Amino acid sequence: MGETVEIRWHGRGGQGTVTAAKVLADTCLAGGRHVQAFPEYGPERSGAPLRAYNRISSRELRMHCPVLEPQVVTVVDASLLESVNVAEGAVEDAVFIINTAKEPQEIRAKLEAKSTQRVFTVDATRIAVESIGRAIPNSPMLGAVCRVTGLVSLEHLLEDVEKSFGKKFARKIIDGNLEATRRGYEEVREG
């Protein structure tokens, strides 16, 4: 990834998409980078489509606008592929990370991804249900983003997931999120 990396997250309210963008920003900030993390909401209700953004750079960030040409597009809810053009503005060598049980080749065809773009899938919802007991796929998606981009090490990400979730949840939930993050990192696949 380059000097500045721009990530656009697509998800639905209640899936932890905004939290995932914030945790990634916190992890990168702790690693000495300059960061931005901000949401863009539509109707503010559970299940409504939303976008969140990250900018991560080795230099000070002075731009304060939505990410229009992302290098990384993360789709937390694959049903959005039917209603939202998640590839809009994506750069020629963009990376797509999609939460789905489908194979990357099938998603590549649906996205009409260019040959220079990489497509990854991870069944983050299944991982979340098995690890946390709830279909909140943000932690496995964070693990997948960490693995695909190399922006931060898994160890640093796990430390920040524990810090972030440790303030709000019981140990069982924290441990489930740590397992889900690790599994997302290990189970993401490219096609």
N, C-alpha and C positions, 0 to 999 in steps of 0.2 A: 504494500500500500504506500501511497505517496506521502508527501510532507503534511498535507491536510486531507483528511478522509471525511466524506460526507455520507451520512447514513439516513435513509428514510424508512421508518417503520410504518407498516399498515396493520391495523388490528381493529378490534371492537371493544367498546367500553366494558370493563370488568375482566379483561383477559390479562391485565398487568403490563400492557404495552408501554405506557408512560413510565411506569416503575422500572421496566427493563432499560429504557433509554437513560433514565437517571442513574441507575446502578452502573451502567457502562461508563457514563460520564464520570462518576465518582471514582471508579477504578482507574480510568485513564488520568484523571486529575492527581490521584495519589501517586501515579507513576511519573509525574512531572510534566504532563502535557497540558496544553490549554484546551478547554472543552466548552461546549454548549450542549444543552439538552432542553428541548421545549416541545410541548404538545400543540396540536391544532385540532380542536374539537368541532364537530357538527352539533347536532342535537345532543345535549348532555344527558344521556341516559344509557343504562346498561344495554349492550348489544349494538349500539350505534357505531357506524364506522368512524375511525379516527386515524390521524397520522401523528407521529412523533418524529423528532429529528435529533440527530447528533452531528456536531462538528468537532473533530479532534485534530489538533495540530501541534507541531513542535514550536510554532510561533504564535504570538498574540493574535487573537481573533477579533477582527473589527467589523465583520459582516453580521448583520442581525436581520435575517430574512429566512423564509422557508428554504429547505434544500430543494433546488429545482433540477440539478444534474447529479444525482447520487451515484457514488461508486458502489455502494452497497444498498440493496433493497431487501428488507426483512418483512416477510408477510406472516403474521402471527395467526391469521385466520384465512385458510385457503378458499373459503366461500367468497371472499372478496375478489378472487380472480375472475368471477363471473360478472361482477358489477363495477369494478374499478380497474382502470388501466395502470397497474402497478409499475409497468415498465416505462411510463411516461417520463421523458427527460433523462433516463438512465444513460450513462456514458457508454461508449463503444466496448469497453472492457469491464462493464459492471458485473457485480456478483449478486445473484439472487439466492436468498435463503428462505425456503418455504416450509411452513408447518403442514405436513401432509404425510399420509401413509403411502402415497403414490411414489413411484420411482422418478428420479430426476429427469430421465428422458421423456417421460409423459408430460411433466410440467414444462420442460423446455419447449415442447411442441405447442402447448397451450399458450405460453408466453410469447411464442414466435421469437424466441431469443436468437440473437445474432451468434455466429460461430465464434466471435471473440468474447462473448459473454459466458460466464460460468453459472451453472444452476446446481444448487444443493437442496436436498430435502432432509427433513428430520420429523419423525412422528412425535412432536413435542406434546401434543394433547395426551396421547397414550402414556408417555413417560410421566407427565404430571399426575395423571390419575393413579398410576402404579406407585409413584414415589411420594406424592403429597396427599393423595386421596381426593383431589379436586381437579377439574379440567381448567386449570389456570396455567397456560403454557409458557409464561414469561421466563422462568428459570431455565428450562431446557433450551429455549431460543437464545438466551444469553450465552450458554455453553457453546451452542453451534456458531454463533457470531464470533466468539473468542477463537474457536478452532479455525474457522474459515479465514478470518482477517489477520490473525496473529497480532492484533493490537495490544493485547495484554496476555500474560501467562494465565493458565488455568488456576494456578495457586493464588495469584493476586485477585482474580475474579472471585474465587471461593471465599477469600478473606472479606471482600467487600459485600458479597451476598450475605455472609454471616453478620457483618456489622449492620447492614441495612435492615435485614429481617429480624435481627436480634433485639432491636428496640421495641418491636411490636408484637412478636409472636412467641409462643411456647417452644421449648427445645425440640419437641417432636416435629413441629412445622418447619423450624430452621433446618433440622437434619434432613427432612424430606426435600426441601428446596436445594440444599447442598448436593444431595444425591441426584436430583433432577438436572441440576446444572452440569454435573459431571457426566451424566448419561447423555445429555444433549451434545456435549463436547465429543464424546466417544461414538455416538450413533449417527451423527450427520454424515450424509453420503453425497457424492458428486456423480453427475451423469453427463 
